[in-house]
Amino acid sequence: MRILDWYLLKRYLVSFFFTLLVFIPIAIAIDVSEKIDKFLSSGLSFFEVVDQYYIPFVIYYSNTFLPLALFISVIMFTSKLAGNTEIVAINSSQISFTRFLLPYLIGSSIVFVYALGMNHFIVPRSQKQFLKFEKDYIKTNRKTQKTVNNISLQLDDSSFVFIRRFDFKRGTGYNFSYETHDGLDLTYKLTAANISYKPEDSVYRLSRYTKRVVRPNGDDYIESGSSLDTIFSFTNEDLEVSESKAKEMTTPEVNEFIEAAKSRGVKNLNIYYVERYKRTSLPVSAFILTLIAVSLASRKKRGGLGVNLAIGITLMFTYVFLMKVGEVLGSVAGSSALLYVWLPNIVFGTLSIYLYYRAKN
């Protein structure tokens, strides 16, 4: 690498981390002003609040602000280079625009590796502690996921569970059905109006149940009653599809959960797919946003930094908007989570290639 490459790479990384460090104190100050009464009433010391809440808070929000900080920092320092005619001097040395991009690409690779490790391993672990603190001391009245409708689980090769609706607040399911099959033939069926777990006895209690054993000779055995205690090889947690639960898992844990859930016949796992794909798509955006920022800011314009920042911030918020829309649409059952999560990168990747060739020419 040349001296110029080291100079640009240093400016790239220093500007990025400086911009990121500017955002974090602002976020902390806003958060403290909103939650100071909760902290005072929690009975925790200053150091306990910092250790249990604000360290995970900083980890989470530094990762959240990463694309914005990267984009703004690259626009700012590249606009300054252009404004000081440093880029003109570089071009006069017969260094092509593609060669000029090399230190930027090295810098974005460093940010990519950093963000990849954060997204897949560090942020999920801190998020678990962060959400637990919020639940215990901040949002003490926060409700858990209210209900899930039309649940189906495959417990093994021949056993299936269906629940029309499960209320997590009450811990009760409605219109429960358990079936076993021999091939395509039904051999056993247990239905109940309600099902609820009794932790003191480690059993499920069925209300207004009907049990049917299907016999080959057609003389079926049928039993019904008001209450029946029994055990099943699933728990209430297996029925829950929660975004916060997905965010608390590292990527290997998410993959393991998805495989286990698929083997049990859980149909809508899109929330977990979205979380898994997002952890890679966000780091990849470092390359795309860097290329867009350099292509926009490498030419001196009338209005200078202000114009470049206005265009950049508009593009950045469009990217964030597309990212959030993609996450919501990707979480819907039956949709392509991979496509929707990567949609912002596809759109802005295409834009970055167009701006690159325009700046190059």
C-alpha positions in Angstrom: 0.0 0.0 0.0 1.1 3.5 -0.8 1.3 6.4 1.7 -1.8 7.8 0.1 -3.7 4.5 0.8 -2.7 4.6 4.5 -3.7 8.2 4.7 -7.2 7.5 3.2 -7.7 4.3 5.3 -6.8 6.2 8.5 -9.2 9.0 7.7 -11.9 6.4 6.8 -11.6 4.5 10.1 -11.0 7.5 12.4 -14.0 9.4 10.9 -16.2 6.3 11.2 -15.5 5.6 14.8 -15.6 9.3 15.7 -19.0 9.7 14.1 -20.2 6.5 15.9 -19.0 7.8 19.2 -20.8 11.1 18.7 -24.2 9.2 18.2 -23.8 7.1 21.4 -23.7 9.9 24.0 -26.7 11.5 22.3 -28.6 8.3 22.5 -27.6 7.8 26.2 -28.6 11.3 27.1 -32.1 10.9 25.5 -32.5 7.5 27.2 -31.5 8.8 30.6 -33.9 11.7 30.4 -36.8 9.3 29.7 -35.9 6.6 32.3 -34.3 8.5 35.2 -37.4 8.0 37.4 -37.3 4.2 36.7 -33.6 4.0 37.6 -34.2 5.9 40.9 -37.1 3.8 41.9 -35.4 0.5 41.0 -33.1 0.6 44.1 -30.1 -0.2 41.9 -26.8 1.7 42.3 -25.2 3.7 39.5 -22.7 1.0 38.7 -25.4 -1.7 38.6 -27.4 0.4 36.1 -24.3 1.0 34.0 -23.2 -2.7 34.1 -26.6 -4.3 33.6 -28.3 -1.8 31.3 -26.0 0.8 29.6 -23.2 -1.5 28.5 -25.6 -3.7 26.6 -27.4 -0.5 25.5 -24.1 0.9 24.0 -23.4 -2.4 22.3 -26.8 -2.6 20.7 -27.1 1.0 19.6 -23.6 1.2 18.3 -24.5 -1.7 16.0 -27.8 -0.1 15.1 -26.2 3.3 14.2 -23.4 1.6 12.3 -24.8 2.2 8.7 -25.8 5.8 9.4 -22.4 6.6 11.1 -20.5 5.0 8.3 -22.4 6.7 5.5 -22.2 10.2 7.1 -18.5 9.9 8.0 -17.5 8.8 4.5 -19.5 11.6 2.9 -18.1 14.2 5.3 -14.4 13.4 5.0 -14.5 12.7 1.2 -16.4 16.0 0.7 -13.6 17.7 2.7 -11.0 16.0 0.5 -12.8 17.2 -2.6 -13.3 20.7 -1.2 -9.6 21.0 -0.4 -8.8 19.9 -4.0 -6.9 16.9 -2.7 -8.9 14.6 -5.0 -7.9 16.8 -7.9 -4.3 16.3 -7.0 -4.8 12.6 -6.8 -6.4 12.5 -10.2 -3.5 14.6 -11.6 -1.2 11.8 -10.4 -3.0 9.6 -12.9 -4.6 7.5 -10.1 -7.9 6.2 -11.5 -11.1 6.4 -9.5 -11.1 2.6 -9.2 -7.6 2.7 -7.6 -8.7 5.6 -5.5 -11.4 3.4 -4.0 -9.0 0.7 -2.8 -8.4 2.1 0.8 -12.2 2.7 1.1 -12.8 -1.0 0.2 -10.2 -2.1 2.7 -11.8 0.1 5.4 -15.3 -1.2 4.6 -13.9 -4.8 4.8 -12.7 -4.0 8.3 -16.1 -2.6 9.3 -17.7 -5.6 7.6 -15.8 -8.1 9.7 -16.4 -6.1 12.9 -20.1 -5.8 12.2 -20.4 -9.5 11.3 -18.9 -10.6 14.6 -21.1 -8.1 16.5 -24.3 -9.2 14.7 -23.9 -12.9 15.0 -22.4 -13.3 18.5 -21.9 -10.2 20.7 -25.1 -8.2 20.2 -27.5 -11.2 20.8 -25.8 -12.0 24.1 -26.0 -8.3 25.3 -29.5 -8.1 24.0 -30.6 -10.8 26.3 -29.3 -8.9 29.4 -30.7 -5.6 28.0 -34.2 -7.0 27.5 -34.2 -8.7 30.9 -33.3 -5.4 32.6 -36.1 -3.6 30.7 -38.6 -6.3 31.7 -37.5 -6.2 35.4 -37.1 -2.5 36.0 -38.2 -0.4 33.0 -41.3 -1.9 31.4 -42.6 -3.8 34.5 -46.1 -3.8 33.1 -45.0 -5.0 29.6 -47.2 -7.8 28.4 -45.8 -11.0 26.8 -47.0 -12.0 23.4 -50.8 -12.1 23.7 -51.9 -14.9 21.5 -50.8 -17.2 18.7 -53.4 -18.6 16.3 -53.5 -21.9 14.4 -50.5 -23.7 16.0 -49.4 -27.0 14.6 -46.5 -29.1 16.0 -45.1 -32.5 14.8 -43.8 -34.2 18.0 -42.4 -37.2 16.2 -42.9 -39.2 12.9 -46.5 -40.1 13.9 -47.7 -37.6 16.5 -49.2 -34.2 15.8 -50.6 -31.4 17.9 -53.0 -28.7 16.8 -54.2 -25.7 18.8 -56.6 -23.1 17.5 -55.4 -20.3 19.8 -53.0 -20.0 22.7 -53.1 -17.2 25.2 -49.6 -16.7 26.7 -50.8 -14.3 29.4 -53.2 -17.0 30.7 -51.0 -19.9 29.7 -54.1 -21.5 28.1 -54.8 -23.0 24.7 -58.2 -23.4 23.1 -59.5 -26.1 20.8 -56.7 -28.5 21.4 -56.2 -31.7 19.3 -53.5 -34.5 19.6 -53.4 -37.2 16.9 -51.2 -40.2 16.2 -51.1 -41.9 12.8 -50.0 -45.2 11.3 -49.0 -44.1 7.9 -52.1 -42.3 6.6 -54.5 -44.0 9.1 -55.6 -42.3 12.3 -55.0 -44.5 15.3 -55.6 -42.2 18.3 -57.1 -38.7 18.8 -57.4 -36.6 21.9 -59.4 -33.3 21.8 -60.1 -30.8 24.5 -61.8 -27.4 24.7 -58.9 -26.0 26.8 -55.3 -27.0 27.7 -53.2 -25.4 30.4 -49.8 -26.4 32.0 -49.7 -27.0 35.7 -46.0 -26.5 36.8 -46.6 -27.7 40.3 -47.5 -31.2 38.9 -45.5 -30.9 35.6 -48.6 -32.0 33.7 -51.0 -30.5 31.1 -54.6 -30.3 32.2 -57.3 -30.8 29.6 -60.8 -29.5 30.1 -63.9 -31.1 28.5 -61.8 -33.7 26.7 -62.7 -36.5 24.3 -60.4 -39.5 23.8 -60.8 -41.9 20.8 -58.8 -45.0 20.1 -59.3 -46.2 16.5 -59.4 -50.0 16.2 -58.9 -52.0 13.0 -62.3 -53.8 13.4 -64.2 -50.5 13.6 -65.1 -50.9 17.3 -63.5 -47.7 18.4 -63.0 -46.9 22.1 -64.3 -43.4 23.1 -63.9 -41.7 26.4 -64.9 -38.2 27.5 -64.8 -36.2 30.7 -64.5 -32.8 32.3 -60.8 -32.9 33.2 -57.7 -35.0 32.4 -54.1 -34.6 33.5 -51.4 -35.9 31.0 -47.9 -35.1 29.8 -46.7 -34.1 26.3 -43.2 -33.7 24.8 -43.6 -30.0 24.2 -43.6 -26.8 26.4 -45.3 -23.5 26.1 -42.1 -22.0 24.8 -42.3 -24.3 21.8 -45.5 -22.6 20.9 -44.2 -19.0 21.0 -42.9 -17.2 17.9 -41.3 -14.1 19.4 -39.1 -11.4 17.8 -37.4 -10.7 21.1 -36.7 -14.4 21.6 -35.0 -14.5 18.1 -32.8 -11.4 19.0 -31.5 -13.0 22.2 -30.1 -16.0 20.3 -26.7 -16.2 18.7 -26.8 -17.3 15.1 -25.8 -20.9 15.9 -28.6 -21.0 18.4 -31.1 -19.5 15.9 -30.1 -22.2 13.3 -30.5 -24.9 15.9 -33.9 -23.6 17.0 -35.1 -23.4 13.3 -34.1 -27.0 12.6 -35.8 -28.2 15.8 -38.9 -26.2 15.1 -39.1 -27.4 11.5 -38.8 -31.0 12.6 -41.8 -30.4 14.9 -43.9 -28.9 12.1 -43.9 -25.3 13.1 -45.1 -23.4 10.1 -44.3 -19.7 10.5 -40.6 -19.3 11.4 -40.1 -16.2 9.3 -39.3 -14.0 12.3 -36.3 -16.2 12.9 -35.3 -16.3 9.2 -35.5 -12.5 9.1 -33.2 -12.2 12.2 -30.7 -14.7 10.7 -30.6 -13.0 7.3 -30.5 -9.5 8.7 -27.3 -10.3 10.6 -25.4 -10.7 7.4 -27.2 -8.2 5.2 -26.4 -5.3 7.5 -22.6 -5.8 7.5 -22.7 -6.2 3.7 -24.2 -2.7 3.5 -20.8 -1.3 4.6 -19.5 -1.9 1.0 -22.7 -0.6 -0.7 -23.0 2.6 1.4 -19.3 3.3 1.2 -19.4 3.1 -2.6 -22.4 5.4 -2.8 -20.9 7.9 -0.4 -17.6 8.1 -2.2 -19.3 8.4 -5.6 -21.5 11.2 -4.4 -18.8 13.2 -2.5 -15.7 12.7 -4.7 -16.6 15.6 -7.0 -16.5 19.2 -5.8 -20.0 20.7 -6.0 -21.5 24.1 -5.5 -22.8 24.0 -2.0 -20.0 21.7 -0.9 -20.5 19.5 2.2 -24.1 20.7 2.8 -25.4 19.5 -0.5 -23.6 16.1 -0.1 -24.9 15.7 3.4 -28.5 16.5 2.4 -28.4 14.0 -0.5 -26.7 11.4 1.7 -29.1 11.7 4.7 -32.1 11.4 2.3 -30.6 8.2 0.8 -29.7 6.9 4.3 -33.2 7.3 5.6 -34.6 5.7 2.5 -32.4 2.8 3.1 -33.5 2.5 6.7 -37.1 2.8 5.6 -36.7 0.0 3.1 -34.9 -2.1 5.7 -37.7 -1.8 8.2 -40.4 -2.5 5.6 -38.5 -5.5 4.4 -38.3 -6.9 8.0 -42.0 -6.5 8.4 -43.0 -8.0 5.1 -40.4 -10.8 5.5 -41.9 -11.8 8.9 -45.3 -12.5 7.3 -46.1 -16.2 6.9 -45.6 -17.5 3.4 -43.4 -14.6 2.3 -39.8 -14.8 1.2 -37.8 -13.6 4.2 -34.5 -13.8 2.3 -35.8 -11.6 -0.6 -37.3 -8.9 1.7 -34.4 -8.7 4.0 -31.9 -8.3 1.1 -34.2 -6.0 -0.9 -32.6 -2.7 0.5 -29.1 -4.1 -0.4 -30.3 -5.1 -3.9 -31.9 -1.7 -4.6 -29.0 0.4 -3.2 -26.4 -2.0 -4.6 -27.8 -1.3 -8.1 -27.7 2.4 -7.3 -24.1 2.2 -6.1 -23.0 0.6 -9.3 -24.7 3.3 -11.3 -23.1 6.1 -9.2 -19.7 4.4 -9.4 -19.7 4.3 -13.2 -21.0 7.9 -13.3 -18.3 9.1 -11.0 -15.7 7.0 -12.9 -16.5 8.6 -16.2 
